[in-house]
Amino acid sequence: MKDRPCRASARLRRAFELIRERFVTALSLDEIALHVGLDKFQLIRAFRDQLGVTPYAYVTQLRIGRARALLTRGVPPSEIAARVGLYDQSQLNRHFKRIVGITPGQFARAVV
């Protein structure tokens, strides 16, 4: 019984690695769960326990982090949504403002 947390941690590490490798592409919860040998409900629970967020929220945070990096390098906000795996610029604006507190355009002007 003592090795269960270790196995769960190893599985969760594999899930993190897969997500970090592929967060700009479509990646389903079922696909991640299958990759690490958990069902999707176990995966969601493990994510919440470890990070305090769901896998979807983790992917969104990675995407917004990449968007911030691209904006810092001078990439126009209009080009970023597709580069980070978001559907369109309005989705980028909505998530960016919720997580960062300002719009991508405001962020871009502030870092110039």
KESETI-515196 format. One record per atom (N, C-alpha, C): residue number from 1; residue in three letters; chain; atom name; z, y, x. Coordinates in pm, 1 decimal, m for minus. Layout:
N
     n   res   chain   atom         pz         py         px
   NUM   ala       A     CA          Z          Y          X
...
This chain:
112
     n   res   chain   atom         pz         py         px
     1   met       A      N        0.0     m120.7       81.3
     1   met       A     CA        0.0        0.0        0.0
     1   met       A      C        0.0      126.8       85.4
     2   lys       A      N       61.3      121.5      203.6
     2   lys       A     CA       70.3      241.3      285.0
     2   lys       A      C      m65.6      292.5      332.0
     3   asp       A      N     m166.2      205.4      345.6
     3   asp       A     CA     m295.2      250.7      397.0
     3   asp       A      C     m383.2      312.1      288.7
     4   arg       A      N     m341.8      314.2      165.4
     4   arg       A     CA     m422.2      375.1       58.9
     4   arg       A      C     m449.0      523.5       82.6
     5   pro       A      N     m347.2      605.3      116.2
     5   pro       A     CA     m376.4      745.9      142.4
     5   pro       A      C     m475.5      765.0      257.1
     6   cys       A      N     m466.6      680.9      360.3
     6   cys       A     CA     m559.5      691.6      472.6
     6   cys       A      C     m701.2      660.6      427.6
     7   arg       A      N     m716.7      555.6      347.2
     7   arg       A     CA     m850.2      520.7      297.0
     7   arg       A      C     m903.3      631.3      206.7
     8   ala       A      N     m817.2      685.9      123.0
     8   ala       A     CA     m859.3      795.5       35.4
     8   ala       A      C     m898.5      916.8      119.1
     9   ser       A      N     m823.1      945.5      223.8
     9   ser       A     CA     m855.4     1059.0      310.5
     9   ser       A      C     m987.8     1038.0      381.8
    10   ala       A      N    m1012.6      916.5      428.5
    10   ala       A     CA    m1139.9      886.9      494.7
    10   ala       A      C    m1255.5      902.6      396.1
    11   arg       A      N    m1237.1      856.4      275.8
    11   arg       A     CA    m1341.4      871.3      173.8
    11   arg       A      C    m1365.2     1017.8      141.3
    12   leu       A      N    m1258.4     1092.0      132.2
    12   leu       A     CA    m1271.0     1233.9      102.6
    12   leu       A      C    m1340.2     1306.8      217.9
    13   arg       A      N    m1309.8     1270.7      340.4
    13   arg       A     CA    m1379.0     1329.6      455.8
    13   arg       A      C    m1528.9     1302.0      448.8
    14   arg       A      N    m1565.2     1178.4      410.1
    14   arg       A     CA    m1707.9     1145.6      396.5
    14   arg       A      C    m1771.5     1228.6      285.0
    15   ala       A      N    m1697.8     1251.7      178.0
    15   ala       A     CA    m1749.5     1335.7       69.1
    15   ala       A      C    m1770.3     1478.5      118.3
    16   phe       A      N    m1673.6     1534.2      192.6
    16   phe       A     CA    m1686.8     1669.1      247.3
    16   phe       A      C    m1809.4     1678.2      337.7
    17   glu       A      N    m1827.4     1577.3      423.1
    17   glu       A     CA    m1941.2     1577.3      515.5
    17   glu       A      C    m2073.5     1575.9      440.0
    18   leu       A      N    m2083.3     1489.3      339.4
    18   leu       A     CA    m2206.0     1481.6      261.0
    18   leu       A      C    m2234.5     1614.1      191.3
    19   ile       A      N    m2133.4     1671.7      133.0
    19   ile       A     CA    m2151.1     1799.0       62.3
    19   ile       A      C    m2191.9     1908.6      158.7
    20   arg       A      N    m2125.7     1916.5      273.9
    20   arg       A     CA    m2160.8     2021.3      371.7
    20   arg       A      C    m2302.8     2003.5      424.0
    21   glu       A      N    m2348.9     1879.5      436.0
    21   glu       A     CA    m2485.8     1854.6      482.3
    21   glu       A      C    m2589.2     1892.0      377.3
    22   arg       A      N    m2555.0     1875.1      249.7
    22   arg       A     CA    m2656.7     1885.8      144.6
    22   arg       A      C    m2625.7     1986.8       35.6
    23   phe       A      N    m2536.6     2082.2       59.6
    23   phe       A     CA    m2495.8     2171.2      m49.0
    23   phe       A      C    m2607.0     2262.2      m99.6
    24   val       A      N    m2713.6     2279.9      m23.7
    24   val       A     CA    m2822.8     2364.5      m72.9
    24   val       A      C    m2922.5     2286.3     m157.5
    25   thr       A      N    m2905.7     2155.8     m166.4
    25   thr       A     CA    m2992.5     2073.9     m250.7
    25   thr       A      C    m2912.8     2021.9     m369.5
    26   ala       A      N    m2985.2     1970.2     m467.2
    26   ala       A     CA    m2917.7     1911.7     m584.3
    26   ala       A      C    m2842.6     1786.2     m540.0
    27   leu       A      N    m2716.9     1780.6     m571.5
    27   leu       A     CA    m2632.1     1668.3     m533.8
    27   leu       A      C    m2539.0     1641.6     m651.1
    28   ser       A      N    m2554.4     1526.8     m714.1
    28   ser       A     CA    m2474.3     1498.6     m833.4
    28   ser       A      C    m2337.5     1441.9     m796.2
    29   leu       A      N    m2245.4     1458.2     m886.4
    29   leu       A     CA    m2111.9     1402.4     m869.4
    29   leu       A      C    m2118.6     1250.6     m857.2
    30   asp       A      N    m2204.7     1187.7     m936.6
    30   asp       A     CA    m2221.8     1042.2     m928.6
    30   asp       A      C    m2271.1      999.7     m790.7
    31   glu       A      N    m2361.9     1077.2     m734.2
    31   glu       A     CA    m2416.3     1044.9     m602.0
    31   glu       A      C    m2308.6     1054.6     m493.7
    32   ile       A      N    m2227.1     1156.3     m500.9
    32   ile       A     CA    m2118.4     1172.5     m403.7
    32   ile       A      C    m2018.1     1058.2     m418.3
    33   ala       A      N    m1980.9     1029.7     m541.8
    33   ala       A     CA    m1882.8      923.8     m568.5
    33   ala       A      C    m1934.1      788.9     m518.8
    34   leu       A      N    m2059.3      759.4     m544.2
    34   leu       A     CA    m2118.3      634.3     m497.6
    34   leu       A      C    m2118.5      627.9     m345.6
    35   his       A      N    m2150.3      738.0     m280.7
    35   his       A     CA    m2155.4      745.3     m134.7
    35   his       A      C    m2020.2      712.4      m71.1
    36   val       A      N    m1912.1      753.2     m136.4
    36   val       A     CA    m1779.3      734.4      m77.1
    36   val       A      C    m1701.2      618.5     m137.6
    37   gly       A      N    m1757.0      552.0     m237.7
    37   gly       A     CA    m1691.5      435.0     m294.7
    37   gly       A      C    m1578.9      465.2     m391.6
    38   leu       A      N    m1588.4      577.0     m460.5
    38   leu       A     CA    m1491.5      611.9     m564.5
    38   leu       A      C    m1567.3      633.6     m694.1
    39   asp       A      N    m1496.2      627.8     m807.1
    39   asp       A     CA    m1565.2      671.6     m928.3
    39   asp       A      C    m1551.2      823.8     m935.7
    40   lys       A      N    m1630.4      886.3    m1019.3
    40   lys       A     CA    m1633.5     1032.5    m1018.4
    40   lys       A      C    m1500.8     1095.9    m1059.1
    41   phe       A      N    m1422.6     1026.2    m1140.4
    41   phe       A     CA    m1293.7     1081.7    m1181.3
    41   phe       A      C    m1192.8     1075.9    m1066.4
    42   gln       A      N    m1196.9      968.3     m988.2
    42   gln       A     CA    m1111.6      959.6     m868.7
    42   gln       A      C    m1150.5     1067.9     m768.2
    43   leu       A      N    m1281.0     1089.0     m754.8
    43   leu       A     CA    m1330.3     1191.0     m662.2
    43   leu       A      C    m1282.0     1330.1     m703.4
    44   ile       A      N    m1293.9     1362.2     m829.7
    44   ile       A     CA    m1248.6     1493.1     m878.5
    44   ile       A      C    m1098.6     1510.0     m854.7
    45   arg       A      N    m1022.1     1404.8     m886.5
    45   arg       A     CA     m876.6     1409.8     m866.0
    45   arg       A      C     m842.7     1429.9     m718.6
    46   ala       A      N     m911.3     1356.0     m630.8
    46   ala       A     CA     m884.8     1367.6     m487.0
    46   ala       A      C     m917.5     1507.8     m436.6
    47   phe       A      N    m1027.3     1564.7     m482.2
    47   phe       A     CA    m1063.2     1700.7     m443.6
    47   phe       A      C     m956.4     1799.1     m488.0
    48   arg       A      N     m915.7     1787.8     m613.3
    48   arg       A     CA     m813.2     1880.2     m664.1
    48   arg       A      C     m683.3     1866.9     m585.6
    49   asp       A      N     m644.1     1743.0     m557.1
    49   asp       A     CA     m520.2     1720.9     m481.5
    49   asp       A      C     m530.0     1778.6     m340.4
    50   gln       A      N     m644.3     1761.1     m275.1
    50   gln       A     CA     m662.1     1802.4     m136.1
    50   gln       A      C     m694.1     1952.1     m122.1
    51   leu       A      N     m785.6     2002.2     m204.2
    51   leu       A     CA     m832.8     2139.9     m189.4
    51   leu       A      C     m789.7     2234.3     m300.4
    52   gly       A      N     m747.7     2179.1     m411.9
    52   gly       A     CA     m710.9     2262.8     m525.2
    52   gly       A      C     m830.0     2306.3     m608.0
    53   val       A      N     m948.3     2250.7     m580.0
    53   val       A     CA    m1069.6     2283.1     m655.4
    53   val       A      C    m1148.2     2155.3     m681.9
    54   thr       A      N    m1241.5     2164.0     m775.2
    54   thr       A     CA    m1329.4     2051.2     m805.1
    54   thr       A      C    m1443.1     2046.4     m702.3
    55   pro       A      N    m1514.3     1935.2     m695.2
    55   pro       A     CA    m1630.4     1930.6     m605.2
    55   pro       A      C    m1732.1     2040.6     m635.7
    56   tyr       A      N    m1756.0     2068.5     m763.5
    56   tyr       A     CA    m1850.8     2173.7     m800.4
    56   tyr       A      C    m1805.5     2309.2     m746.3
    57   ala       A      N    m1677.6     2340.0     m760.8
    57   ala       A     CA    m1625.6     2466.9     m710.3
    57   ala       A      C    m1636.0     2472.8     m558.5
    58   tyr       A      N    m1614.3     2360.7     m492.2
    58   tyr       A     CA    m1627.7     2354.5     m346.1
    58   tyr       A      C    m1771.4     2383.9     m304.1
    59   val       A      N    m1867.8     2323.2     m372.5
    59   val       A     CA    m2009.2     2348.4     m343.5
    59   val       A      C    m2040.9     2496.1     m364.9
    60   thr       A      N    m1992.0     2553.1     m471.9
    60   thr       A     CA    m2016.1     2694.7     m500.1
    60   thr       A      C    m1957.5     2781.9     m390.0
    61   gln       A      N    m1838.2     2749.8     m343.2
    61   gln       A     CA    m1777.0     2826.5     m234.4
    61   gln       A      C    m1859.9     2816.4     m106.5
    62   leu       A      N    m1911.8     2697.2      m76.7
    62   leu       A     CA    m1998.0     2682.6       40.7
    62   leu       A      C    m2124.3     2767.1       26.9
    63   arg       A      N    m2183.1     2765.5      m90.5
    63   arg       A     CA    m2304.9     2842.9     m114.2
    63   arg       A      C    m2279.7     2992.6      m98.4
    64   ile       A      N    m2169.2     3039.5     m150.8
    64   ile       A     CA    m2137.8     3182.7     m139.9
    64   ile       A      C    m2103.5     3217.1        5.4
    65   gly       A      N    m2038.5     3127.7       75.2
    65   gly       A     CA    m2013.2     3149.8      218.0
    65   gly       A      C    m2142.4     3163.8      296.2
    66   arg       A      N    m2239.6     3077.9      267.0
    66   arg       A     CA    m2369.9     3087.8      332.4
    66   arg       A      C    m2439.3     3217.5      292.0
    67   ala       A      N    m2427.1     3256.2      165.7
    67   ala       A     CA    m2487.8     3381.1      119.7
    67   ala       A      C    m2429.4     3500.5      195.7
    68   arg       A      N    m2299.9     3499.8      216.6
    68   arg       A     CA    m2235.4     3607.6      292.4
    68   arg       A      C    m2290.8     3614.5      433.9
    69   ala       A      N    m2305.8     3497.6      496.9
    69   ala       A     CA    m2359.4     3493.4      633.6
    69   ala       A      C    m2502.4     3547.4      637.8
    70   leu       A      N    m2583.2     3508.9      540.2
    70   leu       A     CA    m2721.4     3557.3      535.4
    70   leu       A      C    m2727.3     3707.8      511.6
    71   leu       A      N    m2643.4     3757.3      423.4
    71   leu       A     CA    m2638.7     3901.3      397.9
    71   leu       A      C    m2596.7     3977.5      524.1
    72   thr       A      N    m2502.5     3922.4      597.0
    72   thr       A     CA    m2455.9     3983.9      720.8
    72   thr       A      C    m2568.3     3991.2      823.8
    73   arg       A      N    m2657.7     3892.9      820.8
    73   arg       A     CA    m2771.3     3891.0      914.1
    73   arg       A      C    m2888.7     3975.5      864.5
    74   gly       A      N    m2873.7     4039.3      749.2
    74   gly       A     CA    m2976.7     4130.2      701.4
    74   gly       A      C    m3078.3     4070.7      605.7
    75   val       A      N    m3056.2     3947.6      559.3
    75   val       A     CA    m3147.8     3888.2      462.4
    75   val       A      C    m3128.8     3959.8      328.7
    76   pro       A      N    m3238.4     4001.3      264.8
    76   pro       A     CA    m3226.1     4071.8      136.2
    76   pro       A      C    m3164.9     3983.0       27.6
    77   pro       A      N    m3080.6     4040.6      m57.5
    77   pro       A     CA    m3018.2     3962.2     m164.5
    77   pro       A      C    m3119.4     3888.3     m252.3
    78   ser       A      N    m3237.1     3944.3     m270.0
    78   ser       A     CA    m3337.5     3881.6     m356.3
    78   ser       A      C    m3387.6     3748.2     m301.4
    79   glu       A      N    m3370.1     3722.8     m172.6
    79   glu       A     CA    m3416.9     3598.4     m110.8
    79   glu       A      C    m3307.7     3492.4      m98.5
    80   ile       A      N    m3185.8     3528.7     m124.4
    80   ile       A     CA    m3074.1     3441.6      m88.9
    80   ile       A      C    m3048.4     3328.3     m187.7
    81   ala       A      N    m3061.6     3351.2     m315.9
    81   ala       A     CA    m3027.4     3247.6     m415.2
    81   ala       A      C    m3097.1     3115.7     m384.3
    82   ala       A      N    m3225.9     3119.1     m363.7
    82   ala       A     CA    m3300.4     2996.0     m336.1
    82   ala       A      C    m3258.6     2933.1     m203.6
    83   arg       A      N    m3224.2     3014.2     m106.0
    83   arg       A     CA    m3185.0     2961.8       25.2
    83   arg       A      C    m3050.9     2890.6       24.5
    84   val       A      N    m2966.1     2925.0      m69.9
    84   val       A     CA    m2833.0     2863.4      m73.5
    84   val       A      C    m2817.4     2761.2     m185.3
    85   gly       A      N    m2925.1     2734.8     m258.2
    85   gly       A     CA    m2920.3     2630.8     m360.9
    85   gly       A      C    m2880.3     2676.3     m499.5
    86   leu       A      N    m2882.9     2806.3     m523.1
    86   leu       A     CA    m2852.2     2856.5     m656.5
    86   leu       A      C    m2981.0     2874.6     m734.6
    87   tyr       A      N    m2968.7     2872.2     m865.5
    87   tyr       A     CA    m3085.6     2874.1     m953.4
    87   tyr       A      C    m3164.5     3004.0     m945.1
    88   asp       A      N    m3093.6     3116.8     m951.0
    88   asp       A     CA    m3161.9     3245.6     m946.7
    88   asp       A      C    m3065.0     3354.0     m901.0
    89   gln       A      N    m3115.9     3475.9     m891.2
    89   gln       A     CA    m3034.8     3585.4     m841.1
    89   gln       A      C    m2918.0     3618.8     m933.8
    90   ser       A      N    m2935.4     3600.8    m1063.8
    90   ser       A     CA    m2824.3     3631.5    m1154.4
    90   ser       A      C    m2708.9     3533.0    m1134.0
    91   gln       A      N    m2741.1     3407.5    m1106.7
    91   gln       A     CA    m2636.1     3310.0    m1077.2
    91   gln       A      C    m2566.3     3346.6     m946.0
    92   leu       A      N    m2644.1     3387.7     m846.3
    92   leu       A     CA    m2586.2     3433.2     m719.6
    92   leu       A      C    m2493.1     3550.7     m744.1
    93   asn       A      N    m2540.8     3650.9     m819.3
    93   asn       A     CA    m2458.3     3769.5     m846.3
    93   asn       A      C    m2328.0     3732.2     m915.6
    94   arg       A      N    m2336.9     3646.7    m1016.9
    94   arg       A     CA    m2218.6     3608.4    m1093.8
    94   arg       A      C    m2114.7     3538.5    m1005.1
    95   his       A      N    m2157.2     3436.6     m930.3
    95   his       A     CA    m2063.1     3362.3     m845.5
    95   his       A      C    m2012.5     3448.3     m729.5
    96   phe       A      N    m2101.2     3525.1     m670.0
    96   phe       A     CA    m2063.0     3609.7     m556.4
    96   phe       A      C    m1956.7     3710.3     m598.5
    97   lys       A      N    m1979.1     3776.0     m711.3
    97   lys       A     CA    m1882.1     3876.5     m757.3
    97   lys       A      C    m1748.2     3812.0     m792.9
    98   arg       A      N    m1752.2     3693.7     m853.4
    98   arg       A     CA    m1628.6     3625.2     m890.2
    98   arg       A      C    m1549.1     3585.1     m765.4
    99   ile       A      N    m1618.2     3538.7     m661.7
    99   ile       A     CA    m1549.3     3488.2     m542.5
    99   ile       A      C    m1517.2     3599.5     m442.4
   100   val       A      N    m1611.9     3688.4     m418.2
   100   val       A     CA    m1596.1     3792.0     m315.7
   100   val       A      C    m1538.0     3921.2     m373.0
   101   gly       A      N    m1566.7     3947.5     m500.4
   101   gly       A     CA    m1512.9     4067.0     m563.9
   101   gly       A      C    m1612.8     4180.9     m575.7
   102   ile       A      N    m1727.2     4168.7     m509.9
   102   ile       A     CA    m1834.0     4267.3     m519.0
   102   ile       A      C    m1967.2     4193.6     m528.2
   103   thr       A      N    m2072.0     4265.5     m565.8
   103   thr       A     CA    m2203.0     4201.9     m577.5
   103   thr       A      C    m2264.2     4181.4     m438.5
   104   pro       A      N    m2364.0     4094.0     m428.4
   104   pro       A     CA    m2430.6     4076.5     m298.6
   104   pro       A      C    m2490.0     4206.1     m244.6
   105   gly       A      N    m2547.7     4289.1     m331.9
   105   gly       A     CA    m2603.2     4416.9     m288.3
   105   gly       A      C    m2496.8     4508.6     m231.2
   106   gln       A      N    m2382.0     4514.5     m297.1
   106   gln       A     CA    m2271.5     4597.1     m247.2
   106   gln       A      C    m2222.6     4544.4     m112.9
   107   phe       A      N    m2213.3     4412.5     m100.8
   107   phe       A     CA    m2170.6     4349.8       24.3
   107   phe       A      C    m2269.5     4383.3      135.9
   108   ala       A      N    m2398.7     4371.3      107.4
   108   ala       A     CA    m2503.1     4398.4      206.9
   108   ala       A      C    m2494.9     4543.6      254.8
   109   arg       A      N    m2474.6     4636.7      163.4
   109   arg       A     CA    m2463.6     4777.6      202.5
   109   arg       A      C    m2337.6     4803.1      284.3
   110   ala       A      N    m2232.3     4730.9      256.2
   110   ala       A     CA    m2106.1     4750.4      327.9
   110   ala       A      C    m2110.5     4696.2      471.0
   111   val       A      N    m2190.4     4594.3      496.6
   111   val       A     CA    m2192.7     4534.4      630.4
   111   val       A      C    m2298.4     4595.2      721.6
   112   val       A      N    m2382.1     4682.3      666.8
   112   val       A     CA    m2486.6     4745.0      750.3
   112   val       A      C    m2427.8     4851.3      837.7
